[in-house]
Structures are given as C-alpha cells and as structure tokens.
Amino acid sequence: MPALHRIHRLAVRTSLLAVVTALSLGAAPAAPAGAASGAGSEEKAVNLPAIPGSLAAGRPCTGPSPVTSGQVPWPRRSLGLDGLWELANGEGVTVAVVDTGVEASVPALAGRVDAAGQGAGDCVGHGTFAASLIAAARAEGVGTAGVAPSVRILALRGTGERGEPSVDRTASAIRQAADRGAGVVYVASALAGGREELTEAVAYAADRDALVVAPAAPDTVADDPATGKPDPGTRPYWPAFAPRVLSVVDHGPGGVRSEKSVPYFSADLAAPGDAVVGTGPRGGHFIGSGSSLAAAHVAGTAALVRARHPGLKADEVSRRLVEFGYPARVPLLDPYAALTAVPAVGPGTRPVNPSARLPQPPSPAPRHRALTVAAGGGALVLLVAAAAVVIPRGRARGWRPGGEPSGGLR
C-alpha cells in the first residue's frame, strides 16, 4: 500500500477511534440543528439556518440561505473524503433520492439530476440537501462536497409536496428507481407503518440489483403519549426494517448522539448525521441533523464502492460496508476500508484452513539394495581380515590341527 494511503487510513481510523471512545463513555446529547459542538464548531461560527424535514401548512417554500460556507465540514474530514476521491468518485453510478424532490438548478448538482414523476423541484429542501451530501461537486472556496461527487442523481418524490410522509409514494418511488437502473436507492423517510408495501418494494428493487439505504428511525421521534417522554423508538420503522435494506443511524462530531436517536437493535451502520452542512434548494448552505442525513452519507459511499468494484452485487456492497465498518456497538462507516480491503474469502464461502502436504514416502527398494550391498561388503571385509590371520598361522604349523606335536603322529 502506498505511503500516502497508509497515512490517510491511519488518520481516518484515528478519527473513528475518537468517535468510538466518546460513544463508549456516554457523551452528552447532540446540539440542536443550527448549532454545532466539538469538531463542528466552525458551523456554529457561521450561524447556518436549519434545513426542515417538512413544512407546516401555510409556511412558504424554503428560500435561499444567506450563507455560503468555505469551511470544511467535520464529516468530510472524519470520512477522509479527499483521499477517497483518488480511488473513486462515483462516476457511472446513479443514486436515486426518494425524498421531497431535488432542485436540478443548484450549481453543486447542475447537469447531473434526472427527475421521475414529481421529483423535479423541491419546496421543502430536504431532498436537495440530502442529494448534496451524496453528490455535490467540489468547488474552489466551498468546503462542502458530496461523498460521490460524480454520480448522477435520480430525483423521486416519496412524500407530499410539503414533506408529508407517504407509504404509497415511497413504495412507488423505490420501484421506479429500480426500473430506471439506479444502483443505490436512498430513502429519507422512516415510517411507522407500511410494512407489507415497503417490504415488497424493497424486494422488487433488490431483485433488480439496487441497494436500498434508509434511516433506522425518523430524524425527530415524537414523545410517547403514555409517558410524555421521548419515545425510545423501540418499534421498527420502514423500509429500514425490511430484509435487504441497509439501515443507518446517526452520530455526531466526537460521538455525540441525540436522546431521541434510534436504538441500536435496528441499525446496520452508524454514519455522520448530526450537525452536518449541505446545500439548500435555492442556494446557500444549511445545517441539519438526523439518521436520514447519515443514510445519505452511506448511500454516497455505496456509490463509490459500486464504481470501484462494478462486479459486486447490491447485497455484496451492503455486506462489505458493514463488515469493513469500524468496530463498535453499531459499526461505524469506514469508506476507505470499504473501497480497499480485500475479503479473506468470497461471499457465501467458508474459510479453508491451509494444510501441509507431505511428500509420498520413498520406495523401500533402493534402501534394501543399499543394505544388501553394505552387508555383503562388511562380510567380505571380515572374511579378508580372518584370512589375514589364519593363513599365515596355518602355513607356520604346516596346516596341522591345533594341539598336534610337530613331526607327525606317534
């Protein structure tokens, strides 16, 4: 591995280790949208407006932000995006954004947005914001950039015009995304109902090799009416809870988590999602928090993996992202490992333990011949030695038997 990649990987791992440590120590609750904490303090300094997830009746569409930040947001550093772009940028992959729509006129996405159905335009702004986290192009003097800045975006509306959650719209959009060849389908909604419809829609997409990425819970979880306290979110949400969906929970700078964050049981991965900065629907930068934004970062990373490893199927991409995540209670997204690590074995196979192969024993025939020759040679040596002793003595005695006097018999 080149030295530059080793240094980059060490930096990413160090940043992730800090997040894991903070999570294990029980960090304080996350800062509200519009403010940041820890490593994200630069966003607080520029006082960015919060991106809404929906709009109340009578509220006008989200306008432009008066601020364009040139500072690098913490997820770009934490995920090591600048180093990743040397390996892949998402070119050739389409990511469907099933959200409130996407404004194609935003400069950071210009020329790379296609719309289906009512996906064109975005009154709320959340869909454009999420699309920018996935695919915003790099620009001089602008700190924000998408995880996969060269992917194409397929905009589909999964909500009402003002962001109202909709099971039917979401299920229909997932199917449309698969039919139009999206390699990754990002879904912003986490719905309390719609199990059957959304499970079937996900299966439809998965069978067409589209990876569905979804938040494990809503960005804002309502209070439990029985207790009046924040609902811990122990119920499953859809489509995240459906089979073959990659479900995502958020973490913040330094491992900060919200009181209302989804419980760990339903999440496959954790990714940056608190106090993140993105582009608004009519220009400028906004700030937002929630698992839907963490899912956008994972969707962008999935696009990078599909671009670098085009032979992988959707399920293999999902498995790769989870298996090579940084170890934690919920694995933390590690894009560099997902792009570069080499699996020990192929998917669906078991490791094979190498065994020593001993050579066949040699034939015993040469050994037997050698022993026979050695034995014969030894016998000959003994015979010669004996002869050397016996013959001279025999001659000296005239070959008479031992004990017989000289001169013959009497």
C-alpha positions in Angstrom: 0.0 0.0 0.0 1.5 3.4 -0.9 2.7 5.6 1.9 0.1 8.2 1.3 -2.7 5.7 1.6 -1.3 4.3 4.8 -1.1 7.8 6.3 -4.7 8.6 5.2 -6.0 5.3 6.5 -4.3 6.0 9.9 -5.9 9.4 10.1 -9.4 8.1 9.3 -9.0 5.3 11.8 -7.8 7.7 14.5 -10.9 9.9 13.9 -13.2 6.9 14.1 -11.5 5.7 17.2 -12.2 9.1 18.9 -15.9 8.6 18.0 -16.0 5.1 19.4 -14.3 6.2 22.6 -16.9 9.0 23.0 -19.7 6.7 22.4 -18.5 4.2 25.0 -18.0 7.0 27.5 -21.6 8.2 27.1 -21.2 11.7 25.5 -23.7 14.5 26.1 -26.7 14.9 23.9 -26.3 16.4 20.4 -26.6 20.1 19.8 -29.8 21.1 18.1 -30.0 21.9 14.4 -28.4 25.2 13.7 -25.7 24.8 16.3 -22.7 22.5 16.5 -20.4 21.1 19.1 -16.9 19.8 19.3 -15.3 19.3 16.0 -18.2 21.0 14.2 -17.7 24.4 15.9 -17.0 26.1 12.6 -20.6 25.6 11.6 -21.8 27.4 14.7 -19.5 30.3 13.9 -21.3 31.0 10.6 -24.8 30.5 12.1 -26.3 28.4 9.4 -30.1 28.1 9.1 -31.6 24.6 9.8 -32.9 22.6 6.9 -36.6 21.5 7.5 -37.8 18.0 7.0 -41.3 19.2 6.3 -43.3 22.4 6.1 -46.3 23.3 8.1 -49.5 24.4 6.3 -49.2 28.0 5.1 -45.4 28.2 5.5 -43.7 29.3 2.3 -41.2 27.1 0.5 -37.7 27.1 1.9 -35.8 30.1 0.4 -32.1 30.6 -0.1 -29.6 30.6 2.7 -27.7 33.9 3.1 -24.5 32.0 4.0 -22.1 30.0 1.8 -19.5 28.4 4.0 -16.0 27.9 2.8 -15.1 25.9 5.9 -14.7 22.1 5.6 -17.5 20.3 7.5 -16.5 17.7 10.0 -17.9 14.7 8.0 -15.6 15.4 5.1 -12.6 15.2 7.5 -14.0 12.3 9.5 -14.7 10.2 6.4 -11.4 11.2 4.7 -13.2 12.1 1.5 -10.3 13.9 -0.1 -8.3 10.7 0.0 -11.2 8.6 -1.2 -11.6 10.6 -4.4 -8.2 9.4 -5.5 -9.7 5.9 -5.6 -13.3 6.5 -6.9 -15.7 9.4 -7.4 -18.9 7.5 -8.2 -18.8 8.1 -12.0 -21.1 5.7 -13.9 -23.4 5.1 -10.9 -26.9 6.5 -10.4 -28.2 7.2 -6.9 -32.0 7.6 -6.6 -33.0 10.2 -4.0 -36.5 9.3 -2.6 -37.3 12.4 -0.6 -39.0 15.8 -1.1 -37.6 16.2 -4.6 -34.4 17.7 -5.8 -33.8 21.2 -7.4 -31.8 20.5 -10.5 -30.7 24.1 -10.8 -28.4 24.0 -7.8 -24.9 24.6 -9.1 -23.4 21.8 -7.0 -25.7 19.3 -8.8 -26.0 21.0 -12.1 -26.1 18.7 -15.1 -26.4 15.5 -13.1 -30.0 15.4 -11.9 -32.8 13.5 -13.7 -36.3 13.5 -12.3 -39.1 11.0 -12.4 -42.7 11.6 -11.6 -43.0 14.6 -9.3 -39.3 14.5 -8.3 -38.4 17.7 -10.1 -38.4 20.7 -7.8 -38.2 20.8 -4.0 -40.4 23.1 -1.9 -39.1 21.7 1.4 -35.4 21.5 0.6 -34.6 18.3 2.4 -34.2 16.2 -0.7 -31.8 18.8 -2.3 -29.8 18.9 1.0 -29.5 15.1 1.1 -28.6 14.9 -2.6 -25.8 17.4 -1.9 -24.4 15.2 0.8 -24.4 12.4 -1.7 -23.2 14.1 -4.8 -22.3 17.8 -4.5 -19.4 18.7 -6.8 -16.2 20.1 -5.4 -15.8 23.8 -5.9 -13.0 26.2 -5.1 -13.6 28.2 -2.0 -16.5 25.9 -0.9 -15.9 23.5 2.0 -18.9 21.2 1.3 -18.8 18.4 -1.2 -20.7 15.2 -1.7 -19.3 11.8 -0.8 -19.5 10.7 -4.5 -19.2 14.0 -6.5 -19.5 12.4 -9.9 -22.7 10.2 -9.5 -25.9 11.0 -11.3 -29.0 11.7 -9.1 -32.4 10.4 -10.0 -34.9 12.6 -8.1 -38.2 10.9 -7.0 -40.8 12.2 -4.5 -41.5 9.9 -1.6 -43.6 12.5 0.3 -46.3 15.0 -0.2 -45.3 18.4 -1.7 -44.7 19.8 1.8 -42.8 16.7 3.1 -45.8 14.8 4.5 -44.8 11.1 4.9 -46.4 8.7 2.5 -46.2 4.9 2.3 -47.6 4.7 -1.1 -45.4 7.4 -2.6 -42.3 5.9 -1.0 -43.0 2.3 -2.2 -43.8 3.5 -5.7 -40.6 5.6 -5.9 -38.5 2.7 -4.8 -39.9 0.6 -7.6 -39.4 3.4 -10.2 -35.8 3.8 -9.1 -35.1 0.1 -9.7 -36.8 0.2 -13.1 -34.7 3.2 -14.1 -31.4 1.5 -13.3 -30.4 3.1 -10.0 -27.5 1.2 -8.4 -28.3 2.8 -5.0 -31.7 3.9 -3.7 -31.6 6.5 -0.9 -34.9 6.7 1.1 -35.2 9.6 3.5 -38.4 8.5 5.3 -38.7 6.2 8.3 -42.3 5.2 8.5 -44.1 3.6 11.4 -46.5 1.8 9.0 -46.5 0.3 5.5 -44.7 -2.9 6.4 -46.1 -5.0 3.6 -46.0 -2.4 0.8 -42.5 -1.3 1.6 -41.1 -4.8 2.1 -42.4 -5.8 -1.3 -41.0 -2.6 -2.9 -37.6 -3.3 -1.4 -37.6 -6.9 -2.6 -38.5 -5.7 -6.1 -35.5 -3.3 -6.0 -33.1 -5.9 -4.6 -34.1 -8.4 -7.3 -33.0 -5.8 -9.8 -29.7 -5.2 -8.1 -30.5 -1.9 -6.4 -29.3 -1.3 -2.9 -31.8 0.4 -0.7 -30.3 2.6 2.1 -32.7 4.1 4.7 -32.7 5.7 8.1 -33.3 3.4 11.1 -35.7 5.9 12.6 -37.2 9.4 11.9 -35.0 12.4 12.4 -37.5 13.6 15.0 -39.2 11.0 17.2 -42.4 12.1 18.8 -43.0 11.9 22.5 -44.6 8.7 23.8 -48.2 9.7 24.6 -48.4 7.3 27.5 -45.4 8.8 29.4 -44.9 12.2 27.9 -41.2 11.4 27.5 -39.2 11.0 24.3 -40.2 7.7 22.6 -37.1 5.5 22.6 -38.1 4.3 19.2 -38.2 0.6 20.1 -40.8 -0.1 17.3 -39.5 -1.0 13.9 -39.6 1.6 11.1 -40.0 1.0 7.4 -38.4 0.5 4.9 -35.3 0.3 7.2 -36.6 -2.8 9.0 -37.3 -4.7 5.7 -34.9 -7.5 4.7 -32.1 -6.5 2.3 -32.2 -2.8 3.4 -29.1 -1.2 4.7 -30.3 0.7 7.8 -28.4 3.6 9.2 -28.3 5.6 12.5 -26.5 8.9 13.0 -23.6 10.0 15.1 -22.1 13.5 15.5 -18.7 15.1 15.9 -16.9 13.4 18.8 -19.6 10.7 19.0 -22.4 12.9 20.2 -25.8 11.3 20.0 -29.3 12.6 20.5 -31.6 11.5 23.3 -34.1 10.5 20.6 -31.7 8.6 18.4 -32.9 5.2 17.3 -31.9 2.2 19.5 -29.1 0.1 18.3 -31.1 -3.1 17.6 -32.4 -2.0 14.2 -29.3 -0.3 12.7 -26.7 -1.9 10.5 -24.3 1.1 10.3 -23.7 4.4 12.0 -22.5 7.4 10.0 -22.1 11.2 10.3 -25.6 12.7 10.7 -25.6 15.4 13.4 -24.6 19.0 12.7 -23.9 18.3 9.0 -23.7 21.0 6.4 -25.3 20.8 2.9 -26.7 22.9 0.1 -30.2 24.3 0.2 -32.8 24.1 -2.6 -32.3 27.7 -3.8 -28.7 28.2 -2.9 -26.5 28.7 0.2 -25.7 26.3 3.0 -27.9 24.9 5.7 -27.3 22.6 8.7 -29.2 19.5 9.7 -29.2 16.5 12.0 -30.7 13.0 11.9 -30.5 9.5 10.7 -31.8 10.5 7.3 -28.6 12.5 6.7 -26.4 9.7 8.0 -28.1 7.5 5.4 -27.2 10.0 2.7 -23.5 9.6 3.6 -23.8 5.8 3.4 -25.6 6.0 0.1 -22.8 8.1 -1.3 -20.2 5.6 0.0 -22.2 2.7 -1.5 -22.0 4.5 -4.9 -18.2 4.8 -4.5 -18.0 1.1 -3.8 -20.1 0.2 -6.8 -18.0 2.5 -9.0 -14.7 0.9 -7.8 -16.0 -2.7 -7.7 -18.6 -2.8 -10.5 -18.7 -6.6 -10.3 -20.2 -6.6 -6.9 -24.0 -7.2 -6.5 -26.1 -4.9 -4.3 -26.2 -7.4 -1.4 -22.4 -7.8 -1.6 -21.9 -4.0 -1.4 -24.1 -3.8 1.7 -22.3 -6.7 3.3 -18.9 -5.1 2.5 -19.9 -1.7 4.1 -21.0 -3.4 7.3 -18.2 -6.0 7.6 -15.5 -3.4 7.0 -17.1 -0.8 9.3 -15.0 0.4 12.2 -15.8 -2.0 15.2 -18.4 -0.5 17.6 -21.8 -1.5 19.0 -23.1 -0.4 15.6 -20.2 -0.5 13.1 -19.1 3.0 12.1 -18.9 3.8 8.4 -15.3 3.4 7.1 -15.3 4.3 3.4 -11.6 3.7 2.9 -11.8 0.1 4.2 -14.9 -0.5 2.1 -13.1 0.6 -1.0 -9.7 -1.0 -0.5 -10.0 -4.0 1.9 -9.6 -7.5 0.4 -12.0 -10.1 1.8 -10.4 -13.2 3.1 -12.9 -15.4 1.3 -15.6 -14.8 -1.3 -19.2 -14.2 -0.2 -21.1 -17.3 0.8 -18.0 -19.4 1.2 -16.2 -20.8 4.3 -12.6 -20.2 5.1 -10.3 -23.0 4.1 -7.7 -23.9 6.6 -4.4 -24.5 4.7 -2.8 -27.9 5.4 0.7 -29.2 4.9 1.0 -31.6 2.0 3.7 -34.2 2.9 5.5 -35.9 0.0 4.9 -39.6 -0.6 7.4 -41.8 1.2 10.3 -43.0 -1.0 10.3 -46.5 -2.4 12.0 -49.0 0.0 13.7 -50.9 -2.9 16.8 -48.7 -3.1 17.2 -48.8 0.7 17.0 -52.6 0.7 19.6 -52.8 -2.1 21.9 -50.5 -0.2 21.6 -52.6 2.9 22.3 -55.8 1.0 25.4 -54.3 -0.6 26.6 -52.9 2.7 26.1 -56.3 4.4 27.9 -58.1 1.6 30.7 -55.6 1.8 31.0 -56.0 5.6 31.1 -59.8 5.3 33.8 -59.6 2.7 35.9 -57.3 4.9 35.6 -59.7 7.8 36.5 -62.6 5.6 39.6 -60.9 4.4 40.6 -59.9 7.9 40.1 -63.5 9.1 42.1 -64.9 6.2 44.9 -62.4 7.0 45.2 -64.0 10.4 44.5 -67.7 9.7 46.6 -68.3 6.6 50.0 -67.3 8.0 49.4 -69.3 11.1 48.3 -72.3 9.1 51.4 -72.2 7.0 53.6 -71.9 10.0 52.1 -75.1 11.5 52.2 -77.0 8.3 48.4 -76.9 8.3 48.4 -79.3 11.3 45.4 -79.2 13.7 45.9 -77.2 16.9 47.4 -79.3 19.8 49.2 -81.8 17.5 53.1 -82.1 18.1 55.5 -81.3 15.3 56.9 -84.3 13.5 53.7 -86.1 12.8 51.7 -88.7 14.6 53.1 -91.1 17.1 
